[in-house]
Amino acid sequence: MAAQPQIPATVPADAERLARFNALLEQAVETNAFQRRRLQGLVPLASFDDLAALPFTTKDDLVVDQAANPPFGTNLTFPLERYTHLHQTSGTSGTTLRVLDTPEDWAWWRRNLGVVFRAAGVGAEDRVALAYSFGPYIQFWASYEGARDVGAMVIALGGMDSLQRLRTIRDYGATTLLCTPTYAVHLARVAEQHALTDALASVERVVCTGEPGASIASVRRRIQVGWGAKCFDHAGLSEVGSFAYPCDSCGGMHLREDEFVAEILDPETGEPVPDGSTGELVVTALARTGFPVVRYRTGDVVEASAVDCGVGHPGRWLPQGILGRTDDMVVIRGMNVFPSAIEQILREYEGVGEFRITFYSDPAAMDEVKVEVELARPIEARAIQAQLRQTLGLRVRIVPLKPGILPTQVGKARRVADLRPAPPAALSRQG
């Protein structure tokens, strides 16, 4: 019998959260050279209304610091011998960043992933298959710790190809799969192609992260139909921790505002966006003291909403999860376009396989969008093109391909190419 989902406790009052926030800042100013340079004279805060006085932190800030002070930089609150865990970012959106954790910070990671598992209904009776590599990237190790936190059995699938993973899931009776949304779709397709659909039978839930997708209605539906299991979404970053947990009742995610100070800001002005508008998520982890990041610009775009999920789960509700990333968004003929919006439409068609999105300029210097997509039924290309035109308000050229033409995406999917000329001068982001 599956465990019942369990949500975090109520978000503490602002006074308690502000006290934790100030304690983090004051310790960082005292013993963390990187933070002292940035925060000295600005702390403590009298209220959260004063947040804007603090500078943002970006990945580039941390990367530049590590380049100047190799290999780990100066964003270390304690002597190096206090740190026991080393991970690094994937480098898919820039230079690799090394991230260190103390035993206390790693225990905090474990509790946070435990919250994700409990919210998805994972308990001690479950067998959790982790379809990640064993490398220095944090998702496998944090998920492993989260499964241990709820007492579940871990089935590590690193070092296996898709067929081996499916057979292992079947042979061990895995009840929960963790992977990216892209890989969940791919693995179900491989099972169908190789007569291994019996490998899907024991899986009750698929818990996704690593890219926008599992909160996109059509992608979530594709995963749930393919696996015959419920799909959950959660979010986090190596730099800051796991900052959102799945909403079992209504889909999407909730911000972990018991453990994070979260802001949704206009990426150009740095000002809070009104309800109903989209903005960049900026977070500060309250309990990660060894490698603190203050007002970290995640690059994740979410919708600010005052609407709750309807069942009272704590933390602001993100019904559509992560909409996209600021570095993925492009402006085509004055309209903001996220690749996830294109994927939402593509996944509504059952015969869609891999796809590739290219933004380019035609000889008349008009910005255009081309989507190469594997279609089991090429005749659907015209219908897809019409729906993209109706939904996005843009003409998108669809190029149908035979299945198997495009490279398979199994990790964090990178399906976008921007071939347009660079603008004469790029505006720097506030940091």
N, C-alpha and C positions, 0 to 999 in steps of 0.2 A: 504494500500500500504506500503510495507516494506521500511524502511529508507535506503538510499544509504550509503555504507561503507565510513567511513572517517578515514584517516590515520593521524598520528601525524605530527607535523611540521618538517621541515628539521633539521637534527642534527646540533647543534651549532658548531662553529669553535673550534679547540682545545684550543685556548687561553681562550675562555669563559669557557669551561669545566674545564680547569686546574685551573682557578681562583676559581670556585665553589669547586673543589676538595681540593685545599689548604685551603679554608675557613673552610671546614668540618674538615680537619685534625687539623688545628690550634685550633679550638674550642674544639675538643676532647682532645687534649693535655692539654688544660687549665683547663677543668672542669670534665673530665671523667677519673677516676682512672685506669680503665682497659686499656684504650687506651694510657694514659700517660706512663705507664710502657713499652708499646710496641713501641711507636712512638717518644718519646722525643729524640731530637737531630737529627731526620731524616726528619723533615719538616721545611719549605715548599719545594716542589719539583720545580726544575728549568724547567722540561719538563716531559712529560709522558715517556720519555726514562729512567727516574730514578725510575719508578715503582718498579723495581726488588729490590730496596734497602729496600722496606717496607716488613715486614713479612706478610705471609698469616694468615688469620683467619680461623679456622675450627670450626665445631660444638662442637668438643671435648673441644677446648679451652674455649668456652662459658659455656659448661656444668661443666667443672672442676671449673671455677670461681664461678658459682652458688652454687656448692657443698661446696666450701670453704667459701662462703659468702651468706648463704641462706636468703630468698628464691629467690631473684632477681639478685644477683651478683653485680658486680661493673661497668658493662658496661652501666652506666647511666650518661648522660651528665648533667642532671638537678636534683634538689631535687625530691624525690619520689612523693610529692604532685602535681607535674606538670603532672604526667602520669594519663591518664584516660581510657586506653584500655589495657587489659591483655589477651594474647592468649598463646597457647603452641603448640609445635610440636607434631605430632602424635605418635612419639616414635617407628615407624615401622622400623627404621634403627638405633636404639640406645636409649639412655636415653632421656626422655622428657626434652625439653628446654622451659623455660618461656620467653616470648617476650613482652616488654612493649612499648606503643606508647603514645606520647603526642597528644593533639588535632591537632596540626599542622601536625604531622607525619601521623595521621589518615586521615586528609584531603588530604594529598599526596597519600595515599593508594586509597582513593576514586577516585581521578583524574586518577590514573593509571588504575584502573579497568574500569573507564569510557572510556579510550582510547581503551581497549580491546573490550568493547561493541560496540563502534562506528565503529571500524575496522571490526566487524562482521555484521554491518548493523542494530544494535538494536537501536531503537529510542522510542520516547514518546508514540507511538501507540502500542507498544509491551507489552505482558504479559510474564514475565520471571519466569519460574518454577525452583526453586533451590532444586535439589535432594541431599541435604547434611543434616547432622545432625545439631542441634542447639548448639553443644558442644563448648568447648573452642578452637576449631581449626579454623584457620583464614579464610578458604576458603568460608564458608557460609557468614560470616559477611562482608568480603571484596567484595564478589559478590553482596550482598545486597546493599552495598554502591555504587558499580558501576552501578547497575540498577537505583538507585536513581539519580545518576549523569546524566544519559541520560533521566530521566523523565519517565522511564518505570514502569509498575505495577509489583510488586513482589508477586509471589505465593510461599510461604514457604512450603516445603514438608517434613520438619523434623518431626520425630516421626511417620511416616507412613510406612507401608509395600509397596511392589511394586504394588500390586493391587490397594491399596488406592491412590497411587501416579498417576497411570494411569487414574483412574476415575476422580481425581481432575484435571489433565491436560485436559481431555476431557470436563468436566463440565464447566471449566473456560476458555476454548479456548486458552490455552497457546500457544504462538508463538515461544518461545525460551526455550530450556532446557539446564541447566548447570549441569554437573556431570562428573565423570571419564569416560574414554573410555570403560572400562570394564562394568560399570553400564549401559551405553547407549546400548551396545550390549545385556546385560542381560534383560533390560527393554523391548526392542523390542521383544525378545524371549518370555517373559512372556505375552506380549500383544497377540502374535500369539497363544500361548497355551491356553489362556483363552478367546478367541474370543473378544478381546478388541482392535483390530487394528483400530477401529474408534477413539480411544484415541490419535492416532498418527497423525491424519489428519490435525490438526490445526498447528502443529509444523513446522516451516520453517527452523530452524537452531538448531543445537546441538553444544554447546560450551564446549569443554573439557579441563581438566587439571588434575593434581594430579599424573600422571604416563605417561611414554612413551606410545604412542599408536595412538593418533588422527592424527599424522603426518605419521604414517605407512600406506602405500598405501592400503594394504588389509584390515586393521582395519577401516580406514576412509571409504573405499568403503562399508564394512559391515554395518557401522552405517548409511551411506547415503541411502543405499538400504533398510535397515530395517525401517528407519524412513521416507523415502521419503523426506529428508531434507538435507540441506548443513551442513557439519561438519567443525568446526573450532578448532584450537589448540592454546593454549597460555600457558605460564609458569611463575612460581614465587615460592618463598619460604617464609615461615613465617619470617625467619631471615633477608631477604633482600628486599622483596617486589616483585611486578609483573614486571619482567624484559624482557618479550617478548610478542608481540602482534601478532594476526593472520594475515597472508597474504591472503586477499580475492581473489586476482587475480590468484596466482600461487600455493597456498597451503603452508604448513609449517609455519614458524614464522619469525619475524624480531626482532632483539635485540633492546631494548629501549635505544639507545646510546645517546639520549638527556637527560636521567635521570640516566644513569649508565655508569661507566667505566668498560668495559668488555674485558677480555683477554681469549684466548683459548690456553692452555698450556699443555705441556707434563706432565702427573701426576707424573712421576718419577723424571724428571730433573727440572721441573718448567720453562722450556724454551718455548717460543712461537713455535707452530707447523707450518709447511709450509702449504700453500694452498693445499687443497685436502686431508689433513691428519686429523685424529680425535684427539681431546684433551679434557681436562677438562675445563669447563667454570668457570672462576673466575670473580666475580663482586664486585663493590663497588657502593652503592646507594649514589647519590650526595646530596639528600635532606632529607634523614632520619637522623636527627641529634640527636634525643633522645636516640636511640639504634643503634649507627653506627656500621657497620662491614666493615672492610677495607680489600680488596683483599680476599673476602670470597670464599673458595673452595666449590662450590655448589655440587660437586660429579656428576654433569650432564655431559655426554659426548656428544659433538657436532662435526660437521665437519667444519673445517675452509675453507671458500670458498671466492674467490674474485668475484664470479659471482653474479650479482644482479638479482632480480626477474623478470626483463624485463619491469617493469612499473614504476620504480623509487621510490619505497617506501623507506623511510629513515631507516637506521640501517642495519647492516649486515644481510643477508638472511640466514636462516637455513632451507633449502628445506625439510629436513627430521626431523625437530624439534629436540627433545631430543632423541638421539639414544639409550641411556641406562644410567646406573649409574656405577660409578667406583666400588662401593661396590657390584654390581650385576655381573660384568664381571668376567668370569673365564677363565683360560687358560687350554685348553684341547689339549694335544699332540702338544704343541707349538703354538696353534692358540687361539686368543682372541675370546670369544664367549659371546654375549649378549643375554639374554632371549628374548629381543624384536626382534632379528633376527629370532628366532625360531617361535615366534608368527606371524611374517609377513607371513611366509609360511603356518602355520596352518590356518590362517584366509582366505586363498585363497580357502579353501574348505567349501562349504555351510553347510555341516552337522556337523561341529565341534562345540562342546559345551565347557564345562570347560576343563581345562588341568592342568597338574602338571609336572614340569621339575625337574629331580633329576640328580645331578652330583655325580658320585661315582667311586670307584676303584674296578676293578675285582680282583680275587685271584692272577692274574699274575702282579698286581700292575699297570695295564694300566687304565688310566682315561677314563671313559665312560659317555655317556649321555642317559638317559631314559626319554621318554615322555609318560605319561599316558594321554589319551585324549578320551573324550566322542565323539563317532562317530555315527551319525544316520545310516551311511552305513559302517560297519566295513571293508568291502572289500577295502575301500580307504586307509587303514593303510599302505599297501605296496607302493602305489603311493606317499604318504606323506613321507615315509621313503626314497624313492629314490630321491625325490626332495630335502630333507634336505641334503642328501649325495652330490648331485650335486651342491647345492648352497653354503653350508658351508664347503664342503670338509671333512666332518666327518661322521662316521657311528653313527646314532642315532637310538636307539631301540624304536619302537613305540608299546605301549601297548593299544589296543583299549578297551574302556569301554562302557557300556550301558549309555545312557543319564540319568542324575540324581544321578550318583554314587559319584562324587566328590562334595565337599562343594561349594556352590555358593559364588562367590566373588562379593561383592556389593560396597565396598569402594575402597581404594587403594589396588590393587590386590597383594597378596604375593603368587606366584605360584612356587617358586624355593626352592629346598632343596639341600644343598651341603654336602654330606656325606663323602667326601674325607678326609683322615687324614690331620691335620694341618701341615704346613711346620715346620721344626725344629726351625726356627727363622724368624719372620716377619719383613720386613723392615718398619721403621716408615715413615710416610708421612711428607714431609717438612711442617712445620707450625710455 
